[in-house]
Amino acid sequence: MKTTKINIPKYKRLTLTILVSSTTMLTILLPGLAQIKPEYFAENTQLAQAPDPCPDPPRIPPAKETERVTVSRLGISFNKPVNYRLEENPRDNNLILLYNPADDHVMDCYQRNRIRGGGHRTLPIAIRIETSPSNTSLLPEIGRTIIRLENIRPTTIANQKGMVYVVKSIMGRSDNLDTSLEASFLTPNQQNKITVSFFTYGEQISQVDQQAFNVVVSSLSLI
């Protein structure tokens, strides 16, 4: 059961009206709301239980045909499936996102229904480059959000020593594990770390997303 915490502002004089229904559910009303008819809450409860107008569509397999992408400012080049959309983040020059067609379907649905947000429902492949201090590890540190690392495997990426691994993490106060598939390596001058990652809610990464991830990682090269 999902529990939502509601903070009630402090008033100098606070009057609470408690309505007790036959289902023993208590509704606490702030001053001014006590005049609202009970039918209002019944109608809005039904609205809250309405089906999601934009359910998550199935992930679409990456196309066999690929295209070469070169990002000069990051000094990298890689292949991507032709049916994946590339997006450069205008607020983060060190990040590139690759979207599955299913992600675009979700965002189109949000726009058609005039619903704000929706970005949290997308699951892109991310390519990030960041400055690496001396002795930078290719593996992330286990801490408050990262619970453990799994399937750690040394490999070669862009002719450099790299690591592929799975990250199990917990976001916020949730007890649910989330999963990331990641691959990291350092540039030859050891000054930058490049990480390719795919995040999903839950503990399973679909075969479709693994395939697209592998296309990108196996084709990465430095320019």
C-alpha positions in Angstrom: 0.0 0.0 0.0 1.4 3.4 -1.0 1.3 5.9 1.9 1.3 9.7 1.1 2.4 12.0 3.9 0.4 15.2 4.0 1.7 18.2 6.0 -1.1 20.3 7.4 0.0 24.0 7.9 -0.1 25.4 11.3 -2.9 27.8 12.0 -3.4 30.0 15.1 -6.9 28.5 15.3 -7.4 25.2 13.7 -10.8 23.5 13.5 -10.9 19.9 12.3 -14.1 18.2 11.1 -13.8 14.5 11.0 -16.2 12.5 8.8 -16.5 8.8 9.6 -18.0 6.7 6.9 -19.2 3.1 7.1 -15.8 2.0 5.8 -14.1 3.6 8.9 -12.1 5.9 6.7 -11.4 9.3 8.3 -11.2 12.5 6.3 -9.7 15.5 8.0 -10.9 18.8 6.7 -9.2 22.2 7.1 -11.4 25.2 7.9 -13.4 26.1 4.8 -13.6 22.6 3.5 -16.1 21.4 6.1 -18.9 22.8 4.0 -18.1 20.6 1.0 -20.5 17.8 0.4 -19.4 14.2 0.9 -20.3 13.5 -2.7 -17.3 15.6 -3.8 -14.9 13.2 -2.1 -16.6 10.2 -3.5 -16.3 11.6 -7.0 -12.7 12.5 -6.6 -11.9 9.1 -5.2 -13.2 7.6 -8.4 -11.1 10.0 -10.4 -8.0 9.0 -8.5 -8.7 5.4 -9.3 -9.1 6.1 -13.0 -6.8 4.1 -15.3 -3.5 5.7 -16.3 -4.1 7.5 -19.6 -0.5 6.8 -20.6 0.4 3.3 -19.6 4.0 2.2 -20.2 4.2 0.6 -23.7 6.3 -2.5 -24.4 9.9 -1.7 -25.1 10.7 -1.8 -28.9 13.6 -4.0 -30.0 16.6 -2.0 -31.4 16.8 -2.0 -35.2 19.4 -4.2 -36.7 20.5 -1.3 -38.8 22.8 1.2 -37.0 24.2 4.7 -37.7 27.4 6.2 -36.6 27.3 9.1 -34.2 30.3 11.4 -33.6 30.3 13.8 -30.7 33.4 15.9 -31.2 33.1 18.0 -28.0 33.2 14.8 -26.0 35.8 13.1 -28.2 33.8 9.9 -28.7 32.1 8.0 -31.5 29.7 5.1 -31.4 26.9 3.3 -33.1 23.2 3.5 -32.2 20.2 1.6 -33.6 18.5 3.8 -36.2 15.2 3.6 -34.4 16.7 5.2 -31.3 16.5 9.0 -30.9 19.6 10.9 -29.7 19.2 13.9 -27.5 22.0 16.2 -26.2 21.0 17.7 -22.9 21.1 21.5 -23.2 21.7 21.8 -19.4 24.5 19.3 -19.3 27.1 19.4 -22.0 28.7 16.2 -20.7 25.6 14.0 -21.2 24.0 12.3 -24.2 20.8 10.4 -24.0 19.5 7.7 -26.4 15.7 7.0 -26.3 13.9 3.8 -27.2 10.8 4.5 -29.4 8.6 3.5 -26.5 10.0 6.5 -24.5 8.8 8.8 -27.3 5.3 7.1 -27.3 5.1 7.9 -23.6 6.0 11.6 -24.0 3.7 12.0 -27.0 0.8 10.6 -24.9 1.6 13.1 -22.1 1.5 16.0 -24.6 -1.8 14.8 -26.3 -3.4 14.5 -22.9 -1.9 17.8 -21.7 -0.2 16.2 -18.7 2.9 17.8 -17.3 6.0 15.9 -16.8 6.5 12.4 -18.0 10.3 12.4 -18.2 10.5 10.1 -15.1 8.6 7.5 -17.2 11.3 7.4 -19.9 14.3 5.0 -19.7 17.1 6.2 -21.9 20.6 5.0 -22.3 22.9 7.7 -20.9 26.5 8.4 -22.0 28.4 10.7 -19.6 31.9 12.0 -19.5 33.3 13.5 -16.3 36.6 14.7 -15.0 38.4 12.0 -13.1 40.7 12.7 -10.1 43.9 10.7 -9.8 43.3 7.0 -8.9 39.7 7.2 -10.0 38.0 3.8 -9.6 35.9 2.5 -12.5 33.4 1.1 -10.0 31.0 3.3 -8.0 31.3 3.4 -4.3 28.7 1.5 -2.2 26.9 4.0 0.0 23.4 5.3 1.0 21.7 4.8 -2.3 24.0 2.1 -3.9 23.3 -1.1 -2.0 25.5 -3.5 -4.0 27.3 -4.3 -7.2 26.7 -7.4 -9.3 28.1 -9.2 -12.3 31.3 -7.2 -12.3 33.2 -8.0 -15.5 36.5 -6.5 -16.8 36.4 -5.8 -20.5 37.9 -3.6 -23.2 36.1 -0.4 -24.3 37.4 1.9 -27.0 40.8 0.0 -26.7 40.9 0.9 -23.0 40.6 -1.2 -19.9 37.0 -1.0 -18.7 34.4 -2.5 -16.4 30.8 -3.7 -17.0 28.7 -4.1 -13.9 25.2 -4.0 -12.5 24.2 -1.5 -9.7 21.4 -2.2 -7.3 20.2 1.0 -5.6 17.4 2.4 -3.5 15.9 5.8 -4.2 14.6 8.0 -1.4 12.8 6.1 1.4 11.5 3.3 -0.8 12.4 -0.3 0.0 12.2 -1.2 -3.7 15.5 -2.0 -5.5 16.3 -0.3 -8.8 18.8 -1.6 -11.3 21.4 0.0 -13.5 23.6 -1.6 -16.2 26.8 0.3 -16.5 30.1 0.3 -18.4 33.0 2.6 -17.5 36.5 3.3 -18.7 39.1 6.0 -18.5 40.5 8.0 -21.4 44.2 7.4 -22.3 45.4 10.5 -20.4 43.4 9.2 -17.3 41.8 12.7 -17.0 38.3 11.7 -17.9 35.9 8.9 -17.1 33.3 7.8 -19.6 30.3 5.9 -18.4 27.5 4.3 -20.4 24.5 3.4 -18.3 20.9 2.2 -18.5 18.6 2.6 -15.5 15.3 0.9 -14.8 12.8 0.7 -12.0 12.8 -2.7 -10.4 15.3 -5.6 -10.5 15.1 -6.8 -14.1 16.6 -5.2 -17.2 14.8 -6.3 -20.4 16.6 -8.2 -23.1 15.7 -5.3 -25.5 17.5 -2.7 -23.4 20.5 -5.0 -22.9 20.8 -5.4 -26.6 20.8 -1.6 -27.3 23.3 -1.0 -24.5 25.6 -3.6 -26.0 25.4 -2.0 -29.4 26.6 1.3 -27.9 29.3 0.0 -25.6 30.8 -2.5 -28.2 31.1 0.3 -30.8 32.5 3.1 -28.7 35.8 4.7 -29.9 37.8 7.8 -29.0 38.5 10.4 -31.6 
